Amino acid sequence: MSRFAASPGARPSGGRDAAPPVTTARVLQHRSGGRAAGRTAVVGAVAVALAGIGASADAASATAPRTPVISGATVNSGHDVIVGITHNVVFPVTVSGSDDSGLSFADVDLKGPHGGFYTTDAFCETATACTTVFTVNAHPAPGSDDPVDLANANAGTWSVDVLADANDGDSVFAPGVGSFGLKRAAQLTVNAAPEPVAKGARISVTGKLVRANWDTYRYAGYAGRAVQLQFRPKNSSTYTTVATANTSTTGTLRTTVTAVKDGYWRWNFTGTPTTGPAKATGDYVDVRP
């Protein structure tokens, strides 16, 4: 097994002998033997599921293009992929397309900032779509069959490239047919005090915002971020933003509010292009007359 990161250079549109360009190492790739034995998902791909029910080849030939067309790729059902430091994160990538003979096989490449690269492949036993599943873990267990080496620099917007084969032997390379955010997980804590408190008195609300550090495999304070302080009355299910505070150099938060009625206080972080959102569990404060 060798470490590598693919550069975003162009990929040939025909044939499978050419490999994507390779530069400095950050992410691991595996590739299995010939197609007769089936393709193994590369970095952490654990399953292949077919998506959609294609029309029969005879019916499809009347309307489908004579050469393969890839119309799009959807990652994680349209949601960001949020990765912490210890747990597997499993997400699907669904490729959609058409051909007069039907699609038969697809290589799916995920490309990210600073050379991030994952790849897997799958047989497409329907005419128009197939789904492959990736597994990512920033801190794989020793001896893992599918280790991953994510760096902080890999967080951000990733793109999807597809090299697809049709049943009649035609193939097409479709770069950038989808995109998604691969983000570092964030966590928030909250503490509202004193409890209980007299109505009209001041409540001190503290907390801390941390995010996954993929370089050190630890969570660390996230500095200089705006975080919303939200309140939910005792018999309500809706939180309302009442203030905004910025995290300190170590990720801590502190503000004061006036006690008006019983309810729950929490911090809410909406996320950034490289870091996922986080909400603290509400802390209940009993307000007494």
C-alpha positions in Angstrom: 0.0 0.0 0.0 1.4 3.4 -0.9 0.5 6.9 0.1 -0.3 9.4 -2.5 -2.4 12.4 -3.4 -3.7 13.1 -6.9 -3.3 16.4 -8.5 -6.3 17.8 -10.3 -4.9 17.4 -13.8 -7.0 16.2 -16.7 -7.8 12.5 -17.1 -7.9 10.7 -20.4 -11.4 10.1 -21.8 -10.8 6.6 -23.2 -9.4 3.4 -21.9 -8.4 2.3 -18.4 -4.7 1.9 -18.6 -4.0 5.5 -17.7 -3.9 6.4 -14.0 -4.6 9.8 -12.4 -1.4 11.9 -11.8 0.2 11.3 -8.5 2.0 13.8 -6.2 2.9 14.0 -2.5 1.5 11.6 0.0 -1.5 12.3 2.2 -4.2 9.8 1.5 -4.0 6.0 1.0 -5.4 4.1 -2.0 -5.9 0.4 -2.6 -7.0 -1.2 -5.9 -8.0 -4.8 -6.4 -7.3 -7.3 -9.1 -9.2 -7.8 -12.4 -12.9 -7.1 -13.0 -13.8 -10.8 -13.2 -13.2 -11.0 -9.4 -15.1 -7.8 -8.8 -13.7 -4.4 -7.9 -12.9 -3.7 -4.2 -13.7 -0.2 -3.0 -10.5 1.7 -2.5 -10.1 3.8 0.6 -12.6 2.3 3.0 -15.3 1.5 0.4 -17.4 -1.2 2.2 -20.3 -1.9 -0.1 -21.7 -1.3 -3.5 -25.5 -0.9 -4.0 -27.3 -0.4 -7.2 -29.5 2.7 -7.4 -32.6 3.1 -9.5 -34.4 0.8 -11.9 -33.2 1.3 -15.4 -35.4 0.6 -18.5 -34.6 -2.5 -20.5 -31.8 -2.1 -23.2 -34.4 -2.3 -26.0 -36.5 0.5 -24.6 -33.6 2.6 -23.6 -32.0 2.5 -27.0 -34.8 4.5 -28.5 -34.1 7.6 -26.4 -30.7 7.2 -24.8 -27.5 8.7 -26.4 -25.3 6.6 -28.5 -22.3 7.5 -26.4 -22.3 7.5 -22.6 -23.4 10.7 -20.8 -22.9 11.2 -17.1 -25.6 13.7 -15.8 -24.4 14.1 -12.2 -23.2 12.6 -9.0 -24.8 13.0 -5.5 -22.6 12.6 -2.4 -24.1 11.7 1.0 -27.6 12.5 -0.2 -26.6 16.2 -0.7 -25.2 16.7 2.8 -21.7 17.6 4.0 -19.4 14.7 5.1 -18.4 15.5 8.7 -15.3 13.6 10.0 -14.1 13.5 13.6 -11.0 11.7 14.8 -11.9 8.1 15.8 -15.1 6.9 14.2 -15.8 5.6 10.7 -17.9 7.9 8.6 -19.8 6.0 5.8 -21.4 7.9 2.9 -22.8 7.0 -0.5 -22.0 8.4 -3.9 -24.6 8.0 -6.6 -23.7 8.4 -10.2 -26.4 9.0 -12.8 -26.1 8.7 -16.6 -27.4 7.1 -19.8 -26.3 5.3 -22.9 -28.1 3.4 -25.7 -26.6 0.2 -24.4 -26.8 1.0 -20.7 -24.0 1.8 -18.3 -21.9 -1.1 -17.1 -19.1 0.1 -14.9 -17.9 3.3 -13.2 -14.7 4.5 -11.6 -15.5 7.2 -9.0 -12.8 9.6 -7.9 -13.1 12.1 -5.1 -10.7 15.0 -5.2 -10.1 17.6 -2.5 -7.8 20.4 -1.4 -4.1 19.9 -1.2 -4.0 16.6 -3.0 -6.9 14.8 -1.2 -7.9 11.8 -3.2 -10.1 8.7 -2.8 -11.3 6.3 -5.4 -13.5 3.3 -5.8 -15.2 1.4 -8.7 -18.4 -0.5 -9.2 -20.3 -2.6 -11.7 -23.5 -0.9 -12.8 -26.1 -3.6 -13.3 -28.8 -1.0 -14.1 -28.8 1.1 -17.3 -28.7 4.5 -15.7 -27.3 4.6 -12.2 -25.2 3.0 -9.5 -24.1 3.8 -6.0 -20.9 3.1 -4.2 -20.2 3.6 -0.5 -17.1 5.2 0.9 -15.8 4.9 4.5 -13.5 7.5 6.0 -11.8 7.6 9.3 -9.2 10.2 10.1 -7.5 7.9 12.8 -7.8 4.3 11.6 -7.1 1.5 14.0 -3.7 -0.2 13.7 -3.7 -2.8 11.0 -6.8 -1.5 9.3 -7.4 -2.9 5.8 -8.4 0.6 4.6 -6.3 3.2 6.4 -7.0 6.9 5.8 -4.5 9.7 6.4 -6.5 12.9 6.4 -4.7 16.2 7.0 -6.3 19.5 8.2 -5.4 21.0 4.8 -7.8 18.4 3.1 -10.9 20.0 4.6 -13.1 22.0 2.3 -14.9 21.5 -1.0 -14.3 18.2 -2.9 -15.3 17.3 -6.5 -16.4 14.1 -8.1 -14.9 12.7 -11.3 -16.4 9.7 -13.1 -14.9 7.4 -15.7 -17.8 5.2 -17.0 -18.1 2.3 -19.4 -21.2 1.3 -21.4 -22.2 -2.2 -22.3 -21.2 -1.7 -25.9 -17.6 -0.8 -25.0 -17.9 3.0 -25.2 -16.5 5.0 -22.3 -16.6 8.6 -21.1 -14.6 10.6 -18.5 -16.8 13.2 -16.8 -14.8 15.5 -14.5 -16.5 17.7 -11.8 -19.9 16.2 -12.1 -20.6 16.6 -8.4 -19.2 18.4 -5.3 -19.5 18.2 -1.5 -18.0 19.5 1.7 -15.6 17.2 3.6 -15.4 19.0 7.0 -13.8 18.7 10.4 -16.2 17.9 13.2 -17.0 20.5 15.9 -18.3 20.2 19.4 -19.8 22.7 21.9 -20.4 22.7 25.6 -22.5 25.1 27.7 -23.0 26.0 31.4 -25.5 28.5 32.6 -25.2 29.6 36.3 -26.4 30.2 38.9 -29.1 27.6 39.1 -31.7 28.4 40.4 -31.7 32.2 39.9 -33.9 35.0 41.0 -35.9 36.7 38.3 -34.1 39.8 37.1 -30.7 38.6 38.2 -27.8 38.0 35.9 -27.0 34.6 34.4 -23.4 33.8 33.3 -23.4 31.5 30.3 -20.1 29.9 29.4 -18.9 27.2 27.0 -16.2 26.0 24.7 -16.0 25.3 20.9 -13.5 22.7 19.8 -13.0 21.0 16.4 -11.2 17.9 15.2 -7.5 18.3 14.4 -6.8 15.7 11.7 -3.0 16.3 12.1 -2.8 15.4 15.8 -6.0 13.2 16.2 -7.3 15.4 19.0 -10.0 18.0 19.5 -8.6 21.6 20.0 -10.2 25.0 20.8 -11.5 26.9 17.8 -10.5 30.5 18.2 -12.1 33.7 16.8 -15.4 32.2 15.8 -18.9 33.8 16.2 -21.2 31.6 18.2 -24.9 32.2 18.9 -26.4 32.1 22.4 -29.9 30.7 22.1 -32.8 30.3 24.6 -35.8 28.0 24.6 -38.6 28.6 27.2 -39.6 25.7 29.4 -42.7 24.7 27.5 -41.5 25.5 24.0 -39.6 23.5 21.4 -38.1 26.4 19.6 -34.8 28.1 20.3 -34.3 31.8 19.6 -30.9 33.6 19.2 -30.5 36.3 21.9 -26.8 37.2 21.6 -23.6 36.4 19.8 -20.2 35.9 21.3 -16.7 35.2 19.8 -14.5 32.4 21.0 -11.3 33.2 22.8 -7.8 32.0 21.6 -8.6 28.7 23.4 -12.1 28.4 22.1 -13.9 29.4 25.3 -17.1 31.5 25.4 -18.6 33.7 28.0 -21.5 36.2 28.2 -24.2 37.3 30.7 -27.9 37.7 30.3 -30.9 38.7 32.5 -33.0 35.9 34.0 -36.6 36.3 32.8 -38.2 32.9 32.8 -37.5 29.2 33.1 -35.8 27.6 30.1 -32.8 26.2 28.4 -29.7 27.9 27.3 -27.3 26.7 24.6 -24.6 27.8 22.2 -25.0 27.3 18.4 -22.2 27.3 15.9 -23.3 27.3 12.2 -20.0 26.1 10.8 -17.5 27.2 8.2 -16.4 26.0 4.7 -13.9 23.6 6.5 -15.7 22.9 9.8 -19.1 21.4 10.5 -21.8 23.0 12.7 -22.3 22.2 16.3 -25.0 22.7 19.0 -24.6 22.3 22.7 -27.2 20.4 24.7 -29.5 22.9 26.4 -28.7 23.7 30.1 -31.9 24.3 32.1 -32.2 27.3 34.5 -35.0 27.5 37.0 -36.0 31.2 37.4 -37.8 32.0 40.7 -39.8 35.1 41.7 
